[in-house]
Amino acid sequence: MKDYHKILVVVDPTKDNQPALARAIELASKNHASITVFLSIFDFSYEMTSILSGNEREAMRQGVIAQRKAWLADILSHYDSHGVNIESEVVWHNRPFESIILHAMDGGYDLIVKGTHQHDKLKSVIFTPTDWHLMRKAPVPVLLVKDHDWPVAGKILCAINVASEVEEHQSINGKIIEHALDLAKKFDAQVHLVNGYPGTPVNLAIELPDFDAHTYSETIRMQHEQRVCYLANSYGISSDFCHVKEGLPEDVIPELALKLDAELVILGTVGRTGFSAALIGNTAEHVIDSIDCDLLTIKPDGYHSPLESE
């Protein structure tokens, strides 16, 4: 992928099959990159055993870490590394997302790769999973992998925002497309652009009797199509691969990904945090539950993780 030389792979301790590792090896072999396989573990019972001394508890923790390192070594022995340099790291930390992001920042990694699965949407709103924290707070791109192949001549779908005049949104469109084109070159894939635009506000049609809803909708559609095609043309992408649909991004993106049978969706996330983000969620977080392909999230230039101060 684009200028990625160090890849951090987060493994799932509950599974022997690690699709994130397999995908990372594919990417690393095409980028001459190195991989660190990362596992964050924690068992509260080891911290609560008051009859043991601090040294004894530390010895128990180190024993668990050694067991997990041996398990990782066994996992790695089943993967053909294609000549990629792979190291492993096991840490004891009670907040997995923090340990992942801090390790990525300290080690100067260019990409975090993690396996994922369908979330229970109700629980996702109440209990924010590690995936969400990584998408919001990791300063480097995060690739969330589902268990499927990337075939030759596959399709990469770039979710772009052409409605906003905010410079941050405009610049991230370019970053998304550049990552996609670099991947497409390495994997012989097609790059498609998708944009959702809002429908006609119902209250306008009710409150303004002379309001022409059809003309309004057509004007919005044409404006979005022109902007998307202009953006595509500036990167040498055919207008045939531009898709502008009426609807919310979290509906439009999964529908088109399914229709195209895309292998990867790339989108930007500005990393909102706090109560409103937990309640409403970012587009990326809605999309991940609805697509059956990989998702790559990218931060805008100048983004600083809230963990950097720690």
C-alpha positions in Angstrom: 0.0 0.0 0.0 1.0 3.6 -0.2 4.4 4.2 1.4 3.7 1.4 4.0 6.9 -0.2 5.2 5.9 -1.3 8.7 2.6 -3.1 9.3 1.2 -3.9 12.7 -1.1 -6.9 12.7 -3.6 -7.3 15.6 -4.3 -11.0 16.1 -7.5 -12.5 17.5 -6.6 -14.6 20.6 -9.8 -16.6 20.3 -9.1 -18.0 16.8 -6.4 -20.0 15.1 -7.4 -18.7 11.7 -6.0 -15.1 11.3 -7.3 -13.4 8.1 -5.7 -10.1 9.1 -2.3 -11.8 9.1 -2.9 -13.4 5.8 -3.9 -10.1 4.3 -1.0 -8.3 5.8 1.5 -10.8 4.3 -0.1 -10.2 0.9 0.3 -6.4 1.3 3.8 -6.7 2.8 5.1 -8.9 0.0 4.1 -6.3 -2.6 5.6 -3.4 -0.6 8.8 -4.9 0.8 7.4 -4.2 4.2 8.0 -5.8 7.6 5.2 -7.1 9.9 4.9 -7.2 13.7 2.2 -9.5 15.0 0.7 -7.9 18.1 -1.3 -9.4 20.9 -2.6 -7.4 23.9 -3.7 -9.6 26.9 -5.0 -9.0 30.4 -6.6 -11.1 33.1 -8.0 -9.1 36.0 -7.7 -12.2 38.3 -4.0 -11.9 38.3 -4.2 -8.3 39.5 -6.6 -9.2 42.4 -4.7 -12.0 44.0 -3.8 -10.2 47.2 -2.1 -13.2 48.8 0.7 -13.1 46.2 3.5 -10.6 46.3 4.1 -8.1 43.5 7.0 -10.2 42.2 4.9 -13.3 42.2 2.1 -11.6 40.3 4.6 -10.3 37.8 6.0 -13.8 37.4 2.5 -15.1 36.7 1.9 -12.4 34.1 5.2 -13.3 32.4 4.2 -16.9 32.4 1.0 -16.1 30.6 2.9 -13.9 28.1 5.3 -16.7 27.4 2.4 -19.1 26.7 0.9 -16.6 24.3 4.2 -16.0 22.5 4.5 -19.8 22.0 1.0 -19.8 20.6 1.8 -17.0 18.3 5.0 -18.8 17.1 2.8 -21.9 16.3 0.3 -19.7 14.4 3.1 -18.1 12.4 4.5 -21.5 11.4 1.3 -22.2 9.4 1.7 -19.1 7.2 3.8 -18.8 4.2 5.5 -15.5 4.8 6.6 -15.1 1.1 10.0 -13.9 2.4 8.4 -11.2 4.6 10.2 -10.4 7.9 7.7 -11.1 10.7 8.2 -10.4 14.4 5.8 -10.9 17.3 5.0 -8.8 20.4 2.8 -9.7 23.4 2.0 -7.1 26.0 0.0 -7.0 29.2 -2.5 -4.1 29.0 -6.0 -3.7 30.3 -7.2 -1.6 27.3 -6.4 -3.3 24.0 -7.1 -0.3 21.8 -4.7 1.9 23.8 -1.9 -0.7 23.7 -2.3 -1.1 19.9 -2.3 2.6 19.1 0.6 3.4 21.5 2.6 0.6 20.1 1.9 1.8 16.5 3.0 5.3 17.4 6.1 4.3 19.4 7.2 1.9 16.6 6.5 4.3 13.7 4.1 1.9 12.0 2.4 2.9 8.8 -0.7 0.7 8.9 -2.7 -1.3 11.5 -4.4 -4.4 10.2 -7.1 -6.1 12.3 -9.6 -8.9 11.7 -13.3 -8.1 12.3 -16.7 -9.6 12.2 -20.4 -8.5 12.3 -21.2 -6.6 15.5 -24.5 -6.6 17.3 -25.6 -3.1 16.4 -27.4 -2.4 19.7 -24.3 -3.4 21.7 -22.1 -1.5 19.4 -23.9 1.7 20.4 -23.6 1.0 24.1 -20.3 -0.9 24.3 -17.8 0.7 21.9 -15.6 -2.1 20.5 -11.8 -1.9 19.8 -12.5 -1.4 16.1 -14.3 1.8 16.8 -11.6 3.1 19.0 -9.0 2.3 16.4 -10.9 4.1 13.6 -11.4 7.2 15.8 -8.1 7.5 17.6 -5.3 5.8 15.6 -3.2 8.3 13.7 -2.3 5.8 11.0 -4.6 4.1 8.5 -6.6 1.1 9.9 -7.5 -1.9 7.7 -10.3 -4.0 9.0 -10.3 -7.4 7.4 -13.0 -9.9 6.8 -12.4 -13.5 5.8 -12.3 -13.5 2.0 -9.8 -13.2 -0.8 -8.6 -10.3 -2.9 -8.9 -11.7 -6.5 -7.1 -10.3 -9.5 -9.1 -7.6 -11.2 -11.1 -6.9 -8.1 -12.8 -3.6 -7.3 -11.8 -0.9 -4.8 -14.6 1.5 -3.7 -13.6 5.0 -2.6 -16.3 6.7 -0.5 -15.8 10.5 -1.0 -17.5 13.6 0.2 -18.0 16.3 -2.3 -20.7 18.2 -0.5 -18.4 19.8 2.1 -16.4 22.9 1.4 -14.2 22.1 4.5 -10.6 21.8 3.4 -10.1 18.8 5.6 -12.8 16.9 3.8 -11.5 17.9 0.3 -7.9 16.9 1.1 -8.9 13.5 2.5 -10.8 12.8 -0.8 -7.4 13.0 -2.5 -5.7 10.8 0.1 -8.4 8.1 -0.3 -8.1 8.0 -4.1 -4.3 8.0 -3.9 -4.3 5.0 -1.6 -6.8 3.2 -3.9 -4.8 3.9 -7.1 -1.6 2.6 -5.4 -3.4 -0.6 -4.3 -5.0 -1.0 -7.7 -1.6 -0.9 -9.4 -0.3 -3.6 -7.1 -3.3 -5.9 -7.2 -4.5 -5.2 -10.8 -7.8 -3.8 -9.5 -10.4 -1.2 -10.6 -11.0 2.0 -8.6 -14.6 3.2 -8.3 -15.8 6.4 -6.6 -19.1 6.6 -4.7 -20.9 9.6 -3.3 -24.3 9.8 -1.5 -26.3 13.0 -1.7 -29.3 14.0 0.5 -32.9 13.7 -0.7 -35.3 16.6 -0.9 -36.2 17.8 2.6 -39.9 16.9 3.2 -40.5 20.1 5.2 -39.6 22.3 2.2 -42.2 20.6 0.0 -44.8 21.1 2.7 -44.0 24.6 3.8 -43.5 26.0 0.3 -46.4 25.3 -2.1 -44.5 26.5 -5.2 -41.4 24.4 -4.3 -40.4 22.1 -7.2 -39.0 19.0 -5.5 -38.0 17.3 -8.7 -36.0 20.2 -10.0 -34.4 20.7 -6.6 -33.4 17.0 -6.5 -32.1 17.0 -10.1 -30.0 20.1 -9.3 -28.4 18.5 -6.3 -27.7 15.3 -8.2 -26.1 17.1 -11.1 -24.0 19.2 -8.8 -22.7 16.1 -7.0 -22.1 14.2 -10.3 -20.1 17.1 -11.7 -17.9 17.3 -8.6 -17.3 13.6 -8.5 -16.5 13.4 -12.2 -14.2 16.4 -11.9 -12.4 14.7 -9.0 -12.2 11.4 -10.9 -10.9 13.0 -14.1 -8.1 14.7 -12.1 -6.8 11.3 -11.1 -7.4 9.6 -14.5 -10.4 7.6 -13.4 -13.2 7.0 -15.9 -16.6 8.6 -15.3 -18.0 5.1 -15.9 -16.6 4.3 -12.5 -18.3 7.2 -10.7 -21.4 6.4 -8.8 -23.6 9.1 -7.3 -26.7 7.9 -5.5 -29.4 9.6 -3.4 -29.3 8.6 0.2 -27.2 8.5 3.3 -23.6 7.3 2.9 -24.1 4.5 5.4 -26.9 3.1 3.0 -25.4 4.0 -0.3 -21.9 2.7 0.3 -22.9 -0.9 1.4 -25.5 -1.2 -1.4 -22.9 -0.3 -4.1 -20.2 -2.4 -2.5 -22.6 -5.4 -2.7 -23.6 -4.6 -6.3 -20.0 -4.3 -7.5 -18.8 -7.2 -5.3 -16.1 -4.9 -4.1 -13.0 -6.3 -2.2 -12.3 -3.1 -0.3 -14.0 0.1 0.7 -11.8 3.1 1.6 -13.2 6.0 3.5 -12.0 8.9 5.6 -12.8 9.4 9.3 -12.2 12.6 11.2 -12.1 10.7 14.5 -14.9 12.2 16.5 -14.9 11.3 20.2 -17.1 11.9 23.2 -20.7 11.1 24.0 -22.1 12.3 20.7 -19.8 10.0 18.7 -20.7 7.1 20.9 -24.4 7.7 20.5 -24.5 8.6 16.8 -21.3 7.0 15.4 -19.2 7.8 12.4 -20.1 6.8 8.8 -17.3 4.3 9.0 -18.8 2.6 12.0 -22.2 2.3 10.4 -20.7 1.0 7.2 -18.5 -1.7 8.8 -21.6 -3.6 10.0 -23.2 -3.6 6.6 -20.4 -4.6 4.2 -19.0 -8.0 3.5 -15.5 -6.8 2.4 -12.5 -5.1 3.9 -12.6 -1.5 5.1 -9.7 0.9 5.1 -10.1 4.1 7.1 -7.8 7.1 6.7 -7.3 10.2 8.8 -6.8 13.7 7.3 -3.4 15.3 7.3 -2.5 16.9 10.6 -4.6 14.5 12.7 -3.3 14.0 16.2 -4.4 11.0 18.3 -5.8 11.9 21.7 -3.4 9.2 23.1 -0.4 11.2 21.9 -0.5 13.4 25.0 -0.3 10.2 27.1 
